[in-house]
Amino acid sequence: MVDYVIHHVKANGKLVPKVFKLTRKTLSAGEIMNIVKTHSFRSISTRRYYTGNHVLEIQVNGTGYKKVNFELKT
């Protein structure tokens, strides 16, 4: 199971994680899988986006791996 987690900045400046599902696939030993995904930050009624430093994390089988910081601007 491959997911991605975006740690969103809230109004108080703290980061809150939200898990988004990517794919579920069984791989053989040494097999490589490439995944391409876009994520929209358009305004929605259930979440308000705040500017600042957010974090993107890749999660495989429930274990977090690579984290990348990014800045959300207006």
PyMOL Python script that loads the backbone (N, CA, C, O; Angstrom):
from pymol import cmd

cmd.read_pdbstr("""\
ATOM      1  N   MET A   1       0.842  -1.164   0.000  1.00  0.00           N
ATOM      2  CA  MET A   1       0.000   0.000   0.000  1.00  0.00           C
ATOM      3  C   MET A   1       0.895   1.237   0.000  1.00  0.00           C
ATOM      4  O   MET A   1       1.769   1.375   0.856  1.00  0.00           O
ATOM      5  N   VAL A   2       0.680   2.121  -0.946  1.00  0.00           N
ATOM      6  CA  VAL A   2       1.460   3.352  -1.030  1.00  0.00           C
ATOM      7  C   VAL A   2       0.519   4.532  -0.841  1.00  0.00           C
ATOM      8  O   VAL A   2      -0.481   4.664  -1.547  1.00  0.00           O
ATOM      9  N   ASP A   3       0.848   5.383   0.116  1.00  0.00           N
ATOM     10  CA  ASP A   3       0.074   6.576   0.406  1.00  0.00           C
ATOM     11  C   ASP A   3       1.011   7.770   0.406  1.00  0.00           C
ATOM     12  O   ASP A   3       2.233   7.623   0.437  1.00  0.00           O
ATOM     13  N   TYR A   4       0.417   8.957   0.370  1.00  0.00           N
ATOM     14  CA  TYR A   4       1.215  10.155   0.622  1.00  0.00           C
ATOM     15  C   TYR A   4       0.525  10.959   1.704  1.00  0.00           C
ATOM     16  O   TYR A   4      -0.703  10.985   1.794  1.00  0.00           O
ATOM     17  N   VAL A   5       1.323  11.607   2.517  1.00  0.00           N
ATOM     18  CA  VAL A   5       0.813  12.370   3.657  1.00  0.00           C
ATOM     19  C   VAL A   5       1.237  13.812   3.455  1.00  0.00           C
ATOM     20  O   VAL A   5       2.413  14.105   3.239  1.00  0.00           O
ATOM     21  N   ILE A   6       0.264  14.707   3.528  1.00  0.00           N
ATOM     22  CA  ILE A   6       0.590  16.130   3.509  1.00  0.00           C
ATOM     23  C   ILE A   6       0.349  16.659   4.907  1.00  0.00           C
ATOM     24  O   ILE A   6      -0.752  16.560   5.449  1.00  0.00           O
ATOM     25  N   HIS A   7       1.395  17.220   5.478  1.00  0.00           N
ATOM     26  CA  HIS A   7       1.313  17.842   6.795  1.00  0.00           C
ATOM     27  C   HIS A   7       0.960  19.305   6.561  1.00  0.00           C
ATOM     28  O   HIS A   7       1.825  20.124   6.250  1.00  0.00           O
ATOM     29  N   HIS A   8      -0.331  19.622   6.717  1.00  0.00           N
ATOM     30  CA  HIS A   8      -0.852  20.956   6.444  1.00  0.00           C
ATOM     31  C   HIS A   8      -0.573  21.900   7.599  1.00  0.00           C
ATOM     32  O   HIS A   8      -0.623  21.506   8.765  1.00  0.00           O
ATOM     33  N   VAL A   9      -0.276  23.160   7.263  1.00  0.00           N
ATOM     34  CA  VAL A   9      -0.135  24.205   8.276  1.00  0.00           C
ATOM     35  C   VAL A   9      -1.534  24.684   8.649  1.00  0.00           C
ATOM     36  O   VAL A   9      -2.339  25.014   7.778  1.00  0.00           O
ATOM     37  N   LYS A  10      -1.814  24.719   9.937  1.00  0.00           N
ATOM     38  CA  LYS A  10      -3.099  25.211  10.433  1.00  0.00           C
ATOM     39  C   LYS A  10      -2.972  26.683  10.802  1.00  0.00           C
ATOM     40  O   LYS A  10      -1.885  27.251  10.704  1.00  0.00           O
ATOM     41  N   ALA A  11      -4.061  27.304  11.223  1.00  0.00           N
ATOM     42  CA  ALA A  11      -4.076  28.728  11.559  1.00  0.00           C
ATOM     43  C   ALA A  11      -3.106  29.058  12.689  1.00  0.00           C
ATOM     44  O   ALA A  11      -2.547  30.154  12.727  1.00  0.00           O
ATOM     45  N   ASN A  12      -2.904  28.111  13.613  1.00  0.00           N
ATOM     46  CA  ASN A  12      -2.003  28.357  14.743  1.00  0.00           C
ATOM     47  C   ASN A  12      -0.536  28.066  14.397  1.00  0.00           C
ATOM     48  O   ASN A  12       0.335  28.199  15.257  1.00  0.00           O
ATOM     49  N   GLY A  13      -0.254  27.672  13.151  1.00  0.00           N
ATOM     50  CA  GLY A  13       1.114  27.418  12.710  1.00  0.00           C
ATOM     51  C   GLY A  13       1.584  25.988  12.877  1.00  0.00           C
ATOM     52  O   GLY A  13       2.667  25.639  12.408  1.00  0.00           O
ATOM     53  N   LYS A  14       0.793  25.148  13.536  1.00  0.00           N
ATOM     54  CA  LYS A  14       1.178  23.745  13.738  1.00  0.00           C
ATOM     55  C   LYS A  14       0.865  22.929  12.492  1.00  0.00           C
ATOM     56  O   LYS A  14      -0.023  23.278  11.713  1.00  0.00           O
ATOM     57  N   LEU A  15       1.609  21.832  12.312  1.00  0.00           N
ATOM     58  CA  LEU A  15       1.392  20.922  11.200  1.00  0.00           C
ATOM     59  C   LEU A  15       0.445  19.799  11.603  1.00  0.00           C
ATOM     60  O   LEU A  15       0.580  19.212  12.677  1.00  0.00           O
ATOM     61  N   VAL A  16      -0.513  19.510  10.729  1.00  0.00           N
ATOM     62  CA  VAL A  16      -1.466  18.431  10.972  1.00  0.00           C
ATOM     63  C   VAL A  16      -1.450  17.505   9.751  1.00  0.00           C
ATOM     64  O   VAL A  16      -1.691  17.964   8.634  1.00  0.00           O
ATOM     65  N   PRO A  17      -1.168  16.199   9.945  1.00  0.00           N
ATOM     66  CA  PRO A  17      -1.076  15.298   8.795  1.00  0.00           C
ATOM     67  C   PRO A  17      -2.436  14.864   8.260  1.00  0.00           C
ATOM     68  O   PRO A  17      -3.394  14.695   9.015  1.00  0.00           O
ATOM     69  N   LYS A  18      -2.499  14.688   6.940  1.00  0.00           N
ATOM     70  CA  LYS A  18      -3.677  14.136   6.265  1.00  0.00           C
ATOM     71  C   LYS A  18      -3.169  13.114   5.262  1.00  0.00           C
ATOM     72  O   LYS A  18      -2.357  13.439   4.396  1.00  0.00           O
ATOM     73  N   VAL A  19      -3.651  11.861   5.375  1.00  0.00           N
ATOM     74  CA  VAL A  19      -3.203  10.759   4.524  1.00  0.00           C
ATOM     75  C   VAL A  19      -4.101  10.664   3.288  1.00  0.00           C
ATOM     76  O   VAL A  19      -5.327  10.689   3.388  1.00  0.00           O
ATOM     77  N   PHE A  20      -3.460  10.554   2.122  1.00  0.00           N
ATOM     78  CA  PHE A  20      -4.163  10.376   0.862  1.00  0.00           C
ATOM     79  C   PHE A  20      -3.687   9.059   0.245  1.00  0.00           C
ATOM     80  O   PHE A  20      -2.488   8.782   0.212  1.00  0.00           O
ATOM     81  N   LYS A  21      -4.622   8.258  -0.237  1.00  0.00           N
ATOM     82  CA  LYS A  21      -4.302   6.949  -0.809  1.00  0.00           C
ATOM     83  C   LYS A  21      -3.782   7.097  -2.233  1.00  0.00           C
ATOM     84  O   LYS A  21      -4.314   7.883  -3.018  1.00  0.00           O
ATOM     85  N   LEU A  22      -2.731   6.332  -2.565  1.00  0.00           N
ATOM     86  CA  LEU A  22      -2.195   6.323  -3.923  1.00  0.00           C
ATOM     87  C   LEU A  22      -2.527   5.030  -4.642  1.00  0.00           C
ATOM     88  O   LEU A  22      -3.299   5.028  -5.601  1.00  0.00           O
ATOM     89  N   THR A  23      -1.942   3.918  -4.179  1.00  0.00           N
ATOM     90  CA  THR A  23      -2.155   2.653  -4.878  1.00  0.00           C
ATOM     91  C   THR A  23      -1.878   1.476  -3.951  1.00  0.00           C
ATOM     92  O   THR A  23      -1.250   1.610  -2.900  1.00  0.00           O
ATOM     93  N   ARG A  24      -2.363   0.342  -4.374  1.00  0.00           N
ATOM     94  CA  ARG A  24      -2.092  -0.918  -3.675  1.00  0.00           C
ATOM     95  C   ARG A  24      -1.617  -1.912  -4.723  1.00  0.00           C
ATOM     96  O   ARG A  24      -2.342  -2.221  -5.668  1.00  0.00           O
ATOM     97  N   LYS A  25      -0.402  -2.410  -4.553  1.00  0.00           N
ATOM     98  CA  LYS A  25       0.169  -3.318  -5.539  1.00  0.00           C
ATOM     99  C   LYS A  25       1.197  -4.213  -4.864  1.00  0.00           C
ATOM    100  O   LYS A  25       1.894  -3.786  -3.943  1.00  0.00           O
ATOM    101  N   THR A  26       1.289  -5.459  -5.327  1.00  0.00           N
ATOM    102  CA  THR A  26       2.304  -6.389  -4.838  1.00  0.00           C
ATOM    103  C   THR A  26       3.471  -6.381  -5.812  1.00  0.00           C
ATOM    104  O   THR A  26       3.293  -6.570  -7.015  1.00  0.00           O
ATOM    105  N   LEU A  27       4.669  -6.161  -5.280  1.00  0.00           N
ATOM    106  CA  LEU A  27       5.870  -6.125  -6.099  1.00  0.00           C
ATOM    107  C   LEU A  27       6.784  -7.294  -5.765  1.00  0.00           C
ATOM    108  O   LEU A  27       6.835  -7.748  -4.622  1.00  0.00           O
ATOM    109  N   SER A  28       7.495  -7.770  -6.759  1.00  0.00           N
ATOM    110  CA  SER A  28       8.517  -8.799  -6.545  1.00  0.00           C
ATOM    111  C   SER A  28       9.764  -8.132  -5.990  1.00  0.00           C
ATOM    112  O   SER A  28       9.919  -6.915  -6.096  1.00  0.00           O
ATOM    113  N   ALA A  29      10.650  -8.917  -5.403  1.00  0.00           N
ATOM    114  CA  ALA A  29      11.910  -8.384  -4.874  1.00  0.00           C
ATOM    115  C   ALA A  29      12.685  -7.698  -5.990  1.00  0.00           C
ATOM    116  O   ALA A  29      12.911  -8.283  -7.049  1.00  0.00           O
ATOM    117  N   GLY A  30      13.088  -6.467  -5.751  1.00  0.00           N
ATOM    118  CA  GLY A  30      13.857  -5.697  -6.714  1.00  0.00           C
ATOM    119  C   GLY A  30      13.040  -5.005  -7.788  1.00  0.00           C
ATOM    120  O   GLY A  30      13.586  -4.236  -8.579  1.00  0.00           O
ATOM    121  N   GLU A  31      11.742  -5.264  -7.830  1.00  0.00           N
ATOM    122  CA  GLU A  31      10.888  -4.624  -8.830  1.00  0.00           C
ATOM    123  C   GLU A  31      10.686  -3.156  -8.478  1.00  0.00           C
ATOM    124  O   GLU A  31      10.551  -2.798  -7.308  1.00  0.00           O
ATOM    125  N   ILE A  32      10.666  -2.314  -9.501  1.00  0.00           N
ATOM    126  CA  ILE A  32      10.514  -0.876  -9.314  1.00  0.00           C
ATOM    127  C   ILE A  32       9.167  -0.432  -9.871  1.00  0.00           C
ATOM    128  O   ILE A  32       8.728  -0.895 -10.924  1.00  0.00           O
ATOM    129  N   MET A  33       8.520   0.478  -9.140  1.00  0.00           N
ATOM    130  CA  MET A  33       7.246   1.024  -9.590  1.00  0.00           C
ATOM    131  C   MET A  33       7.352   2.546  -9.575  1.00  0.00           C
ATOM    132  O   MET A  33       7.731   3.132  -8.561  1.00  0.00           O
ATOM    133  N   ASN A  34       7.024   3.180 -10.682  1.00  0.00           N
ATOM    134  CA  ASN A  34       6.992   4.635 -10.760  1.00  0.00           C
ATOM    135  C   ASN A  34       5.562   5.113 -10.598  1.00  0.00           C
ATOM    136  O   ASN A  34       4.640   4.560 -11.196  1.00  0.00           O
ATOM    137  N   ILE A  35       5.384   6.150  -9.781  1.00  0.00           N
ATOM    138  CA  ILE A  35       4.061   6.713  -9.535  1.00  0.00           C
ATOM    139  C   ILE A  35       4.132   8.212  -9.793  1.00  0.00           C
ATOM    140  O   ILE A  35       5.049   8.891  -9.331  1.00  0.00           O
ATOM    141  N   VAL A  36       3.164   8.714 -10.528  1.00  0.00           N
ATOM    142  CA  VAL A  36       3.058  10.152 -10.769  1.00  0.00           C
ATOM    143  C   VAL A  36       1.698  10.595 -10.259  1.00  0.00           C
ATOM    144  O   VAL A  36       0.678   9.977 -10.567  1.00  0.00           O
ATOM    145  N   LYS A  37       1.686  11.666  -9.481  1.00  0.00           N
ATOM    146  CA  LYS A  37       0.439  12.135  -8.880  1.00  0.00           C
ATOM    147  C   LYS A  37       0.470  13.649  -8.777  1.00  0.00           C
ATOM    148  O   LYS A  37       1.502  14.223  -8.427  1.00  0.00           O
ATOM    149  N   THR A  38      -0.635  14.301  -9.074  1.00  0.00           N
ATOM    150  CA  THR A  38      -0.775  15.733  -8.823  1.00  0.00           C
ATOM    151  C   THR A  38      -1.754  15.920  -7.675  1.00  0.00           C
ATOM    152  O   THR A  38      -2.642  15.093  -7.466  1.00  0.00           O
ATOM    153  N   HIS A  39      -1.592  17.000  -6.936  1.00  0.00           N
ATOM    154  CA  HIS A  39      -2.463  17.279  -5.797  1.00  0.00           C
ATOM    155  C   HIS A  39      -2.925  18.728  -5.899  1.00  0.00           C
ATOM    156  O   HIS A  39      -2.102  19.634  -6.030  1.00  0.00           O
ATOM    157  N   SER A  40      -4.211  18.947  -5.842  1.00  0.00           N
ATOM    158  CA  SER A  40      -4.773  20.282  -5.982  1.00  0.00           C
ATOM    159  C   SER A  40      -4.886  20.972  -4.622  1.00  0.00           C
ATOM    160  O   SER A  40      -5.284  20.361  -3.629  1.00  0.00           O
ATOM    161  N   PHE A  41      -4.530  22.247  -4.601  1.00  0.00           N
ATOM    162  CA  PHE A  41      -4.698  23.054  -3.399  1.00  0.00           C
ATOM    163  C   PHE A  41      -5.779  24.115  -3.605  1.00  0.00           C
ATOM    164  O   PHE A  41      -5.732  25.182  -2.992  1.00  0.00           O
ATOM    165  N   ARG A  42      -6.746  23.819  -4.464  1.00  0.00           N
ATOM    166  CA  ARG A  42      -7.833  24.767  -4.690  1.00  0.00           C
ATOM    167  C   ARG A  42      -8.718  24.828  -3.446  1.00  0.00           C
ATOM    168  O   ARG A  42      -8.756  23.890  -2.648  1.00  0.00           O
ATOM    169  N   SER A  43      -9.414  25.924  -3.298  1.00  0.00           N
ATOM    170  CA  SER A  43     -10.283  26.107  -2.132  1.00  0.00           C
ATOM    171  C   SER A  43     -11.418  25.086  -2.134  1.00  0.00           C
ATOM    172  O   SER A  43     -12.088  24.877  -3.145  1.00  0.00           O
ATOM    173  N   ILE A  44     -11.617  24.455  -0.975  1.00  0.00           N
ATOM    174  CA  ILE A  44     -12.729  23.530  -0.785  1.00  0.00           C
ATOM    175  C   ILE A  44     -13.411  23.865   0.529  1.00  0.00           C
ATOM    176  O   ILE A  44     -12.821  24.517   1.391  1.00  0.00           O
ATOM    177  N   SER A  45     -14.638  23.429   0.684  1.00  0.00           N
ATOM    178  CA  SER A  45     -15.410  23.809   1.874  1.00  0.00           C
ATOM    179  C   SER A  45     -14.949  23.098   3.149  1.00  0.00           C
ATOM    180  O   SER A  45     -15.219  23.582   4.249  1.00  0.00           O
ATOM    181  N   THR A  46     -14.265  21.968   3.025  1.00  0.00           N
ATOM    182  CA  THR A  46     -13.895  21.195   4.217  1.00  0.00           C
ATOM    183  C   THR A  46     -12.488  21.460   4.723  1.00  0.00           C
ATOM    184  O   THR A  46     -12.100  20.936   5.766  1.00  0.00           O
ATOM    185  N   ARG A  47     -11.707  22.276   3.992  1.00  0.00           N
ATOM    186  CA  ARG A  47     -10.344  22.539   4.437  1.00  0.00           C
ATOM    187  C   ARG A  47      -9.924  23.932   3.994  1.00  0.00           C
ATOM    188  O   ARG A  47     -10.167  24.331   2.855  1.00  0.00           O
ATOM    189  N   ARG A  48      -9.298  24.660   4.891  1.00  0.00           N
ATOM    190  CA  ARG A  48      -8.732  25.963   4.558  1.00  0.00           C
ATOM    191  C   ARG A  48      -7.224  25.816   4.501  1.00  0.00           C
ATOM    192  O   ARG A  48      -6.613  25.258   5.412  1.00  0.00           O
ATOM    193  N   TYR A  49      -6.630  26.313   3.438  1.00  0.00           N
ATOM    194  CA  TYR A  49      -5.187  26.220   3.275  1.00  0.00           C
ATOM    195  C   TYR A  49      -4.532  27.510   3.737  1.00  0.00           C
ATOM    196  O   TYR A  49      -5.001  28.605   3.424  1.00  0.00           O
ATOM    197  N   TYR A  50      -3.438  27.371   4.487  1.00  0.00           N
ATOM    198  CA  TYR A  50      -2.694  28.507   4.989  1.00  0.00           C
ATOM    199  C   TYR A  50      -1.320  28.511   4.350  1.00  0.00           C
ATOM    200  O   TYR A  50      -0.734  27.457   4.103  1.00  0.00           O
ATOM    201  N   THR A  51      -0.810  29.704   4.083  1.00  0.00           N
ATOM    202  CA  THR A  51       0.523  29.816   3.506  1.00  0.00           C
ATOM    203  C   THR A  51       1.562  29.398   4.537  1.00  0.00           C
ATOM    204  O   THR A  51       1.318  29.447   5.743  1.00  0.00           O
ATOM    205  N   GLY A  52       2.713  28.992   4.045  1.00  0.00           N
ATOM    206  CA  GLY A  52       3.795  28.591   4.943  1.00  0.00           C
ATOM    207  C   GLY A  52       4.432  27.290   4.512  1.00  0.00           C
ATOM    208  O   GLY A  52       4.143  26.763   3.438  1.00  0.00           O
ATOM    209  N   ASN A  53       5.301  26.781   5.362  1.00  0.00           N
ATOM    210  CA  ASN A  53       6.045  25.549   5.068  1.00  0.00           C
ATOM    211  C   ASN A  53       5.235  24.324   5.440  1.00  0.00           C
ATOM    212  O   ASN A  53       4.903  24.114   6.606  1.00  0.00           O
ATOM    213  N   HIS A  54       4.922  23.518   4.440  1.00  0.00           N
ATOM    214  CA  HIS A  54       4.207  22.263   4.598  1.00  0.00           C
ATOM    215  C   HIS A  54       5.198  21.125   4.395  1.00  0.00           C
ATOM    216  O   HIS A  54       6.348  21.359   4.024  1.00  0.00           O
ATOM    217  N   VAL A  55       4.754  19.887   4.637  1.00  0.00           N
ATOM    218  CA  VAL A  55       5.619  18.716   4.461  1.00  0.00           C
ATOM    219  C   VAL A  55       4.858  17.658   3.676  1.00  0.00           C
ATOM    220  O   VAL A  55       3.688  17.385   3.946  1.00  0.00           O
ATOM    221  N   LEU A  56       5.541  17.066   2.700  1.00  0.00           N
ATOM    222  CA  LEU A  56       5.015  15.932   1.948  1.00  0.00           C
ATOM    223  C   LEU A  56       5.814  14.709   2.355  1.00  0.00           C
ATOM    224  O   LEU A  56       7.045  14.738   2.369  1.00  0.00           O
ATOM    225  N   GLU A  57       5.109  13.630   2.688  1.00  0.00           N
ATOM    226  CA  GLU A  57       5.760  12.397   3.143  1.00  0.00           C
ATOM    227  C   GLU A  57       5.219  11.219   2.348  1.00  0.00           C
ATOM    228  O   GLU A  57       4.016  11.141   2.096  1.00  0.00           O
ATOM    229  N   ILE A  58       6.091  10.305   1.953  1.00  0.00           N
ATOM    230  CA  ILE A  58       5.687   9.070   1.286  1.00  0.00           C
ATOM    231  C   ILE A  58       5.589   7.977   2.343  1.00  0.00           C
ATOM    232  O   ILE A  58       6.455   7.841   3.207  1.00  0.00           O
ATOM    233  N   GLN A  59       4.519   7.209   2.253  1.00  0.00           N
ATOM    234  CA  GLN A  59       4.256   6.160   3.245  1.00  0.00           C
ATOM    235  C   GLN A  59       4.015   4.843   2.505  1.00  0.00           C
ATOM    236  O   GLN A  59       3.172   4.775   1.611  1.00  0.00           O
ATOM    237  N   VAL A  60       4.758   3.798   2.878  1.00  0.00           N
ATOM    238  CA  VAL A  60       4.607   2.477   2.262  1.00  0.00           C
ATOM    239  C   VAL A  60       4.269   1.483   3.365  1.00  0.00           C
ATOM    240  O   VAL A  60       5.004   1.358   4.344  1.00  0.00           O
ATOM    241  N   ASN A  61       3.159   0.781   3.202  1.00  0.00           N
ATOM    242  CA  ASN A  61       2.678  -0.186   4.189  1.00  0.00           C
ATOM    243  C   ASN A  61       2.611   0.416   5.588  1.00  0.00           C
ATOM    244  O   ASN A  61       2.933  -0.252   6.571  1.00  0.00           O
ATOM    245  N   GLY A  62       2.194   1.675   5.676  1.00  0.00           N
ATOM    246  CA  GLY A  62       2.013   2.332   6.962  1.00  0.00           C
ATOM    247  C   GLY A  62       3.255   2.932   7.582  1.00  0.00           C
ATOM    248  O   GLY A  62       3.182   3.534   8.653  1.00  0.00           O
ATOM    249  N   THR A  63       4.408   2.776   6.921  1.00  0.00           N
ATOM    250  CA  THR A  63       5.667   3.311   7.445  1.00  0.00           C
ATOM    251  C   THR A  63       6.087   4.513   6.614  1.00  0.00           C
ATOM    252  O   THR A  63       6.197   4.429   5.391  1.00  0.00           O
ATOM    253  N   GLY A  64       6.323   5.642   7.295  1.00  0.00           N
ATOM    254  CA  GLY A  64       6.757   6.847   6.616  1.00  0.00           C
ATOM    255  C   GLY A  64       8.199   6.753   6.170  1.00  0.00           C
ATOM    256  O   GLY A  64       9.041   6.213   6.888  1.00  0.00           O
ATOM    257  N   TYR A  65       8.493   7.281   4.977  1.00  0.00           N
ATOM    258  CA  TYR A  65       9.853   7.238   4.451  1.00  0.00           C
ATOM    259  C   TYR A  65      10.358   8.635   4.151  1.00  0.00           C
ATOM    260  O   TYR A  65      10.779   9.345   5.064  1.00  0.00           O
ATOM    261  N   LYS A  66      10.327   9.031   2.938  1.00  0.00           N
ATOM    262  CA  LYS A  66      10.923  10.302   2.512  1.00  0.00           C
ATOM    263  C   LYS A  66       9.992  11.468   2.852  1.00  0.00           C
ATOM    264  O   LYS A  66       8.795  11.423   2.571  1.00  0.00           O
ATOM    265  N   LYS A  67      10.568  12.525   3.470  1.00  0.00           N
ATOM    266  CA  LYS A  67       9.827  13.757   3.743  1.00  0.00           C
ATOM    267  C   LYS A  67      10.470  14.895   2.957  1.00  0.00           C
ATOM    268  O   LYS A  67      11.693  15.015   2.894  1.00  0.00           O
ATOM    269  N   VAL A  68       9.620  15.725   2.363  1.00  0.00           N
ATOM    270  CA  VAL A  68      10.093  16.869   1.600  1.00  0.00           C
ATOM    271  C   VAL A  68       9.305  18.097   2.049  1.00  0.00           C
ATOM    272  O   VAL A  68       8.076  18.069   2.112  1.00  0.00           O
ATOM    273  N   ASN A  69      10.022  19.170   2.360  1.00  0.00           N
ATOM    274  CA  ASN A  69       9.370  20.416   2.728  1.00  0.00           C
ATOM    275  C   ASN A  69       9.028  21.203   1.480  1.00  0.00           C
ATOM    276  O   ASN A  69       9.770  21.170   0.498  1.00  0.00           O
ATOM    277  N   PHE A  70       7.905  21.914   1.510  1.00  0.00           N
ATOM    278  CA  PHE A  70       7.552  22.818   0.420  1.00  0.00           C
ATOM    279  C   PHE A  70       6.796  23.998   1.009  1.00  0.00           C
ATOM    280  O   PHE A  70       6.173  23.899   2.066  1.00  0.00           O
ATOM    281  N   GLU A  71       6.868  25.114   0.298  1.00  0.00           N
ATOM    282  CA  GLU A  71       6.214  26.328   0.778  1.00  0.00           C
ATOM    283  C   GLU A  71       4.973  26.602  -0.064  1.00  0.00           C
ATOM    284  O   GLU A  71       5.037  26.631  -1.293  1.00  0.00           O
ATOM    285  N   LEU A  72       3.847  26.800   0.608  1.00  0.00           N
ATOM    286  CA  LEU A  72       2.602  27.140  -0.059  1.00  0.00           C
ATOM    287  C   LEU A  72       2.449  28.655  -0.005  1.00  0.00           C
ATOM    288  O   LEU A  72       2.440  29.257   1.069  1.00  0.00           O
ATOM    289  N   LYS A  73       2.330  29.255  -1.183  1.00  0.00           N
ATOM    290  CA  LYS A  73       2.196  30.710  -1.288  1.00  0.00           C
ATOM    291  C   LYS A  73       0.828  31.061  -1.853  1.00  0.00           C
ATOM    292  O   LYS A  73       0.161  30.219  -2.453  1.00  0.00           O
ATOM    293  N   THR A  74       0.414  32.308  -1.660  1.00  0.00           N
ATOM    294  CA  THR A  74      -0.873  32.737  -2.207  1.00  0.00           C
ATOM    295  C   THR A  74      -0.773  33.027  -3.679  1.00  0.00           C
ATOM    296  O   THR A  74      -1.766  33.401  -4.303  1.00  0.00           O
TER     297      THR A  74
END
""", "prot")
cmd.dss("prot")
cmd.show_as("cartoon", "prot")
cmd.util.cbc("prot")
cmd.orient("prot")
